[in-house]
Structures are given as C-alpha cells and as structure tokens.
C-alpha cells in the first residue's frame, strides 16, 4: 500500500466503501457498576494484556508487566507486528518498531485513534485525526505500519470509527444523506449483506458516543449516552440483532476497545485518565491508571 494509497483507502473505507453495506435494554435494566465481579463458583478470569499510556510513560500490564519507554504518553496502541504507536504528551505521534526504530507519524495537532487492518488490507494502518476539525471536514493521517510511511488527506468529519475485516462501524456521519450526524452509528458487515444497520440515529434514540468491533465475532460494542446523562456499554450481536451484554459506566468515556470477550473503557476524571477492563461474560473488572488498550499481538520490544 503506497503513501497516498494507504490514506485514500482509509478515507474511502471510512465513508461508505465498506466491505458490503434489538433493542438495547433500558438503562434501568443494565448491570450496575457494582455488579458482582467475581464468583466463588466460577474460576478466576484470566484478564488479557493491555498497553497503558500515562504521564509516567508506556507499560504493558499483564502476566509479564513491564515498562516499554517514553516519559509521558496520552495513548498507545500495539502495531500488530511487535511494536507500538504512541501519542506522546505534547510531542506528536511516534511509531516504536519491534526492531527499535523510532519513526515520526504525525505532529502535535493530531491524535492517534486506531491501528487496524482495514477491510482486506494486509498491512496494518494507523490513523490519526486532527484535534481541531472544521465544520464538515477534518484532516487525517494514514500511516502504513510495514512501509513506515504516511500521508495527510482531508475527509468528511465524523466522531468515531471502528474496523475489522468483517465489520465496520461509523459514528457521527449519515451515509445515506452524506451529512454529519452526531450520535448516529451506522454498521456495515459481511453478515448484514447489503443492509446498513443504524443505531442512535432516531430523535428518540440514545446517541452513540463510541464503538468497537472484533474480528472474532459478529458483534459491535458501543457506548451510548442515556437521557439521565449517564453512559452505558452494550454488546450488539449482529446475527441475532440482540444486546448480549450491557453495563452502566461510571465516568465520561474517552476510548473503547473490544476483542469479543473483554471491553476496555478509558475515562477522564478529576484525577486524570483511568481504564476499566470488563469481562462481558461475567462483568468481572480490572482497573488501571492511564489509558489502556488491548494488546492484540505480543509486543516484542523490551523497555
């Protein structure tokens, strides 16, 4: 994937050139924030590794917890090939490769959002968006992880995007009317065929603020804002159109990650950013200081 082609593919995929084209429970019915987190009759939950960014740097938390570098970071995401990409505090976005090379990805006015294999692309693509978008458009950086090159392009404005080879979810843009639509999530998937599923797009529906998808299941994780100004995480099964898990969240969500069993939600609060890893089967939770995301491929670079 070439320099301009990588970003062009991202922009086109984001805005409608996808792979193809139930009712959530009421807020009072969702599992509370203080739901039982462990059970004496169930084995302990084996939580996954997460990559955590904080003012103290970047670290891997899990079986082999370790620091992997930098003095201060706002967000870090593994690059799917043994390294990671980090959004530094007031210092732009850097790719730290598995072989130790440090590559500049984007400047300070951009913020890192995701690293995915978009559509059928074989190479992972990192995407960063302008912190200060225009009314209807914004600049985006597409960075090819394997070629270690990137480029900037202008695309229509939306608020959230999530991708996997089978499912893509776009929040904040109406693909039908081709307009910015805050709170509206539209899902396209292999399993939906030519259908586009909309969530939060009606006037009486709770607006969607974040979404995440997984390559392992036909599911979309999303966070919506209730009429009481609280937030709820829901897991939507596309094959049955049912909500298979839901939990009320404490705090204002900043990011969302999901792998089919675990959801990772970061919150911003008076004491900084904290993250909660939630097992959506048992609602068991684990807390971290800093912004956490799932480690999808082992990070081979040592600190």
Kinemage of the C-alpha trace (Angstrom):
@kinemage 1
@onewidth
@group {chain A} dominant
@subgroup {mainchain}
@vectorlist {calphas} color= white
{ca unk a 1} P 0.000 0.000 0.000
{ca unk a 2} L 1.558 3.289 -1.111
{ca unk a 3} L 1.805 6.508 0.822
{ca unk a 4} L -1.227 8.262 -0.654
{ca unk a 5} L -2.988 4.968 -1.348
{ca unk a 6} L -2.964 3.971 2.305
{ca unk a 7} L -4.785 7.112 3.347
{ca unk a 8} L -7.032 7.064 0.314
{ca unk a 9} L -8.123 3.544 1.183
{ca unk a 10} L -8.773 4.609 4.765
{ca unk a 11} L -10.842 7.624 3.769
{ca unk a 12} L -12.863 5.700 1.217
{ca unk a 13} L -13.440 2.823 3.603
{ca unk a 14} L -14.406 5.147 6.439
{ca unk a 15} L -17.045 6.906 4.382
{ca unk a 16} L -19.044 4.254 2.679
{ca unk a 17} L -16.875 1.951 0.591
{ca unk a 18} L -17.242 -0.741 3.229
{ca unk a 19} L -16.904 -4.475 2.646
{ca unk a 20} L -20.601 -4.765 1.597
{ca unk a 21} L -23.447 -2.485 3.332
{ca unk a 22} P -32.660 -5.450 19.147
{ca unk a 23} L -33.442 -3.344 21.033
{ca unk a 24} L -30.964 -2.333 23.719
{ca unk a 25} L -32.167 -2.780 27.283
{ca unk a 26} L -33.470 0.209 29.133
{ca unk a 27} L -30.906 1.958 31.304
{ca unk a 28} L -32.612 0.644 34.436
{ca unk a 29} L -32.081 -2.915 33.228
{ca unk a 30} L -28.373 -2.820 32.614
{ca unk a 31} L -25.897 -4.341 35.014
{ca unk a 32} L -24.853 -1.800 37.618
{ca unk a 33} L -21.347 -0.538 38.059
{ca unk a 34} L -21.159 -2.500 41.294
{ca unk a 35} L -22.202 -5.803 39.738
{ca unk a 36} L -20.575 -8.913 41.166
{ca unk a 37} L -17.050 -9.014 39.804
{ca unk a 38} L -16.051 -12.475 40.997
{ca unk a 39} L -17.830 -15.682 41.953
{ca unk a 40} L -16.933 -18.474 44.342
{ca unk a 41} L -18.413 -20.983 41.886
{ca unk a 42} L -16.570 -19.754 38.798
{ca unk a 43} L -12.858 -19.942 38.010
{ca unk a 44} L -10.976 -16.622 38.175
{ca unk a 45} L -10.990 -14.588 34.995
{ca unk a 46} L -7.755 -14.633 33.011
{ca unk a 47} L -7.553 -10.988 32.020
{ca unk a 48} L -5.679 -10.097 28.810
{ca unk a 49} L -2.583 -7.966 28.486
{ca unk a 50} L -3.165 -4.260 27.980
{ca unk a 51} L -0.953 -1.435 26.809
{ca unk a 52} L -1.257 1.525 29.194
{ca unk a 53} L -0.245 5.118 28.467
{ca unk a 54} L 0.074 7.666 31.275
{ca unk a 55} L 2.213 10.589 32.473
{ca unk a 56} L 4.733 8.012 33.662
{ca unk a 57} L 5.162 6.557 30.167
{ca unk a 58} L 4.021 3.401 28.385
{ca unk a 59} L 3.811 -0.002 30.022
{ca unk a 60} L 2.441 -3.468 29.309
{ca unk a 61} L 0.238 -4.747 32.123
{ca unk a 62} L -0.492 -8.460 32.418
{ca unk a 63} L 1.401 -11.672 33.049
{ca unk a 64} L 4.725 -10.023 32.190
{ca unk a 65} L 4.143 -6.402 33.236
{ca unk a 66} L 6.934 -4.087 32.157
{ca unk a 67} L 7.667 -0.531 31.122
{ca unk a 68} L 8.332 -0.078 27.408
{ca unk a 69} L 9.502 3.506 27.259
{ca unk a 70} L 8.857 7.242 26.992
{ca unk a 71} L 8.431 9.827 29.719
{ca unk a 72} L 4.795 10.775 29.118
{ca unk a 73} L 2.111 9.394 26.801
{ca unk a 74} L -1.560 10.071 26.156
{ca unk a 75} L -2.359 6.907 24.187
{ca unk a 76} L -0.526 3.839 22.906
{ca unk a 77} L -1.737 1.070 20.582
{ca unk a 78} L 0.153 -2.040 19.526
{ca unk a 79} L 1.081 -2.008 15.847
{ca unk a 80} L 0.125 -5.680 15.219
{ca unk a 81} L 3.706 -6.557 14.251
{ca unk a 82} L 5.594 -6.493 17.549
{ca unk a 83} L 5.928 -2.779 18.244
{ca unk a 84} L 3.561 0.016 19.222
{ca unk a 85} L 2.493 3.508 18.202
{ca unk a 86} L 2.320 6.149 20.904
{ca unk a 87} L 0.648 9.548 21.104
{ca unk a 88} L 3.128 11.463 23.247
{ca unk a 89} L 2.287 14.300 25.613
{ca unk a 90} L 2.649 17.479 23.532
{ca unk a 91} L 5.188 15.841 21.236
{ca unk a 92} L 3.277 14.268 18.357
{ca unk a 93} L 2.801 10.609 17.431
{ca unk a 94} L 5.697 8.153 17.193
{ca unk a 95} L 5.997 4.578 15.929
{ca unk a 96} L 8.337 2.460 18.046
{ca unk a 97} L 9.035 -0.576 15.897
{ca unk a 98} L 9.890 -4.057 17.144
{ca unk a 99} L 13.483 -3.587 15.944
{ca unk a 100} L 13.859 -0.354 17.925
{ca unk a 101} L 13.473 2.252 15.178
{ca unk a 102} L 11.589 5.422 16.165
{ca unk a 103} L 9.535 6.883 13.293
{ca unk a 104} L 7.598 10.162 13.417
{ca unk a 105} L 3.977 9.561 12.374
{ca unk a 106} L 2.224 12.900 12.933
{ca unk a 107} L 2.594 16.247 14.653
{ca unk a 108} L 1.051 17.624 17.821
{ca unk a 109} L -2.234 18.709 16.239
{ca unk a 110} L -3.173 15.075 15.549
{ca unk a 111} L -4.365 12.426 17.991
{ca unk a 112} L -3.982 8.681 17.494
{ca unk a 113} L -7.246 6.761 17.170
{ca unk a 114} L -6.622 3.211 15.993
{ca unk a 115} L -4.329 0.708 14.312
{ca unk a 116} L -6.237 -1.839 12.243
{ca unk a 117} L -6.136 -3.948 9.120
{ca unk a 118} L -8.849 -2.035 7.293
{ca unk a 119} L -11.022 -4.121 5.007
{ca unk a 120} L -8.923 -6.646 3.115
{ca unk a 121} L -5.692 -4.704 3.542
{ca unk a 122} L -2.887 -6.979 4.673
{ca unk a 123} L -0.739 -4.229 6.171
{ca unk a 124} L -1.847 -2.606 9.447
{ca unk a 125} L -2.809 1.045 9.067
{ca unk a 126} L -2.551 3.610 11.855
{ca unk a 127} L -4.963 6.530 11.623
{ca unk a 128} L -4.734 9.861 13.455
{ca unk a 129} L -7.286 12.661 13.260
{ca unk a 130} L -6.935 16.430 13.590
{ca unk a 131} L -7.786 17.633 17.110
{ca unk a 132} L -9.398 20.742 15.625
{ca unk a 133} L -11.691 19.658 12.749
{ca unk a 134} L -13.638 22.045 10.544
{ca unk a 135} L -17.441 22.157 10.479
{ca unk a 136} L -17.837 19.404 7.895
{ca unk a 137} L -14.328 18.059 7.290
{ca unk a 138} L -11.098 17.172 9.038
{ca unk a 139} L -7.537 16.190 8.230
{ca unk a 140} L -6.417 12.623 8.808
{ca unk a 141} L -3.049 10.899 8.725
{ca unk a 142} L -2.846 7.371 7.339
{ca unk a 143} L 0.364 5.568 8.303
{ca unk a 144} L 1.366 2.214 6.800
{ca unk a 145} L 2.963 0.286 9.663
{ca unk a 146} L 5.012 -2.040 7.461
{ca unk a 147} L 6.266 0.582 4.988
{ca unk a 148} L 6.688 3.075 7.874
{ca unk a 149} L 5.350 5.926 5.759
{ca unk a 150} L 2.268 8.112 5.954
{ca unk a 151} L 0.385 10.963 4.367
{ca unk a 152} L -2.291 13.562 5.189
{ca unk a 153} L -5.651 13.936 3.470
{ca unk a 154} L -8.900 15.796 4.126
{ca unk a 155} L -12.029 13.711 4.737
{ca unk a 156} L -15.628 14.425 5.853
{ca unk a 157} L -15.951 14.843 9.636
{ca unk a 158} L -17.229 12.057 11.858
{ca unk a 159} L -16.730 11.311 15.546
{ca unk a 160} L -15.718 7.638 15.765
{ca unk a 161} L -14.704 4.769 13.501
{ca unk a 162} L -14.077 1.077 14.168
{ca unk a 163} L -12.947 -1.563 11.691
{ca unk a 164} L -12.271 -5.262 11.272
{ca unk a 165} L -12.092 -7.401 8.124
{ca unk a 166} L -15.796 -8.315 8.565
{ca unk a 167} L -17.406 -5.319 10.272
{ca unk a 168} L -17.088 -1.551 10.152
{ca unk a 169} L -18.940 0.976 12.311
{ca unk a 170} L -19.061 4.707 11.698
{ca unk a 171} L -20.327 7.152 14.341
{ca unk a 172} L -21.321 10.734 13.636
{ca unk a 173} L -21.907 10.567 9.878
{ca unk a 174} L -25.046 9.600 7.922
{ca unk a 175} L -24.018 7.534 4.925
{ca unk a 176} L -27.486 7.776 3.386
{ca unk a 177} L -27.749 11.555 3.379
{ca unk a 178} L -23.956 12.033 3.332
{ca unk a 179} L -24.011 14.548 6.191
{ca unk a 180} L -22.505 14.911 9.656
{ca unk a 181} L -24.913 13.278 12.133
{ca unk a 182} L -23.834 13.442 15.776
{ca unk a 183} L -24.707 10.350 17.821
{ca unk a 184} L -25.682 8.251 14.808
{ca unk a 185} L -23.863 4.911 14.362
{ca unk a 186} L -24.109 3.028 11.096
{ca unk a 187} L -22.849 -0.548 10.799
{ca unk a 188} L -21.963 -2.467 7.662
{ca unk a 189} L -20.856 -6.095 7.769
{ca unk a 190} L -20.433 -9.253 5.752
{ca unk a 191} L -23.148 -10.766 7.937
{ca unk a 192} L -25.586 -7.954 7.127
{ca unk a 193} L -25.129 -8.296 3.372
{ca unk a 194} L -26.238 -5.101 1.631
{ca unk a 195} L -28.059 -3.817 4.716
{ca unk a 196} L -26.808 -0.878 6.758
{ca unk a 197} L -27.824 -1.072 10.402
{ca unk a 198} L -28.391 2.211 12.236
{ca unk a 199} L -28.217 2.734 15.997
{ca unk a 200} L -28.850 6.025 17.797
{ca unk a 201} L -29.898 7.826 14.622
{ca unk a 202} L -33.543 8.497 15.558
{ca unk a 203} L -34.670 11.514 17.550
{ca unk a 204} L -35.864 9.307 20.427
{ca unk a 205} L -32.811 7.021 20.478
{ca unk a 206} L -29.868 7.319 22.825
{ca unk a 207} L -26.909 8.857 20.939
{ca unk a 208} L -23.833 6.683 20.402
{ca unk a 209} L -20.506 8.168 21.501
{ca unk a 210} L -18.036 5.317 20.824
{ca unk a 211} L -17.849 1.957 19.061
{ca unk a 212} L -15.518 -1.030 18.724
{ca unk a 213} L -15.619 -4.223 16.684
{ca unk a 214} L -13.839 -7.547 16.799
{ca unk a 215} L -12.593 -9.939 14.136
{ca unk a 216} L -13.655 -12.955 16.205
{ca unk a 217} L -17.433 -12.439 16.452
{ca unk a 218} L -20.250 -10.715 14.515
{ca unk a 219} L -20.616 -8.158 17.295
{ca unk a 220} L -20.314 -4.423 17.863
{ca unk a 221} L -19.502 -2.912 21.250
{ca unk a 222} L -20.762 0.612 21.687
{ca unk a 223} L -21.302 3.248 24.362
{ca unk a 224} L -24.446 5.362 24.377
{ca unk a 225} L -25.473 8.329 26.495
{ca unk a 226} L -28.771 7.964 28.355
{ca unk a 227} L -31.369 10.664 28.943
{ca unk a 228} L -30.027 10.907 32.503
{ca unk a 229} L -26.601 11.864 31.050
{ca unk a 230} L -25.007 8.590 32.149
{ca unk a 231} L -23.219 6.145 29.859
{ca unk a 232} L -23.953 2.501 29.072
{ca unk a 233} L -21.731 -0.058 27.318
{ca unk a 234} L -23.647 -2.545 25.177
{ca unk a 235} L -22.605 -5.532 23.072
{ca unk a 236} L -24.807 -5.963 19.992
{ca unk a 237} L -24.887 -9.345 18.219
{ca unk a 238} L -25.442 -8.676 14.520
{ca unk a 239} L -26.582 -12.208 13.698
{ca unk a 240} L -29.498 -12.069 16.165
{ca unk a 241} L -29.949 -8.282 16.494
{ca unk a 242} L -29.899 -8.699 20.266
{ca unk a 243} L -27.967 -6.998 23.034
{ca unk a 244} L -25.989 -9.819 24.660
{ca unk a 245} L -24.298 -7.771 27.404
{ca unk a 246} L -24.673 -4.348 28.945
{ca unk a 247} L -23.176 -2.458 31.862
{ca unk a 248} L -23.585 1.038 33.256
{ca unk a 249} L -20.358 3.017 33.251
{ca unk a 250} L -19.088 5.405 35.880
{ca unk a 251} L -17.489 8.457 34.333
{ca unk a 252} L -17.131 10.080 30.935
{ca unk a 253} L -15.733 7.619 28.351
{ca unk a 254} L -12.616 8.594 26.426
{ca unk a 255} L -11.873 5.426 24.441
{ca unk a 256} L -13.229 1.917 23.809
{ca unk a 257} L -11.579 -1.349 22.750
{ca unk a 258} L -13.152 -4.830 22.370
{ca unk a 259} L -11.910 -8.311 21.449
{ca unk a 260} L -15.057 -10.440 21.688
{ca unk a 261} L -14.771 -11.148 25.416
{ca unk a 262} L -13.148 -8.135 27.026
{ca unk a 263} L -14.048 -4.482 26.648
{ca unk a 264} L -11.611 -1.775 27.733
{ca unk a 265} L -13.066 1.637 28.538
{ca unk a 266} L -10.940 4.643 29.457
{ca unk a 267} L -12.457 7.511 31.438
{ca unk a 268} L -11.334 11.053 32.033
{ca unk a 269} L -11.814 12.418 35.539
{ca unk a 270} L -10.510 14.979 38.009
{ca unk a 271} L -7.520 12.758 38.820
{ca unk a 272} L -6.623 12.053 35.207
{ca unk a 273} L -7.359 9.084 32.957
{ca unk a 274} L -8.231 5.641 34.299
{ca unk a 275} L -9.232 2.479 32.427
{ca unk a 276} L -11.502 -0.441 33.253
{ca unk a 277} L -11.168 -3.871 31.621
{ca unk a 278} L -14.561 -5.628 31.678
{ca unk a 279} L -15.223 -9.314 31.036
{ca unk a 280} L -18.569 -9.041 29.242
{ca unk a 281} L -19.445 -12.642 30.202
{ca unk a 282} L -19.079 -12.306 33.984
{ca unk a 283} L -18.788 -8.496 34.382
{ca unk a 284} L -15.546 -9.025 36.293
{ca unk a 285} L -13.410 -5.876 36.138
{ca unk a 286} L -9.818 -4.763 36.474
{ca unk a 287} L -8.722 -1.133 36.880
{ca unk a 288} L -5.617 0.671 35.604
{ca unk a 289} L -4.299 4.203 35.950
{ca unk a 290} L -3.855 5.595 32.456
{ca unk a 291} L -5.398 4.966 29.047
{ca unk a 292} L -5.393 1.222 28.285
{ca unk a 293} L -5.969 -0.705 25.066
{ca unk a 294} L -5.839 -4.415 24.327
{ca unk a 295} L -2.563 -5.985 23.221
{ca unk a 296} L -3.690 -7.924 20.157
{ca unk a 297} L -0.219 -9.137 19.123
{ca unk a 298} L 2.641 -9.632 21.617
{ca unk a 299} L 4.905 -6.613 21.891
{ca unk a 300} L 8.415 -7.971 21.405
{ca unk a 301} L 10.268 -4.735 22.071
{ca unk a 302} L 11.617 -4.619 25.620
{ca unk a 303} L 11.810 -1.416 27.656
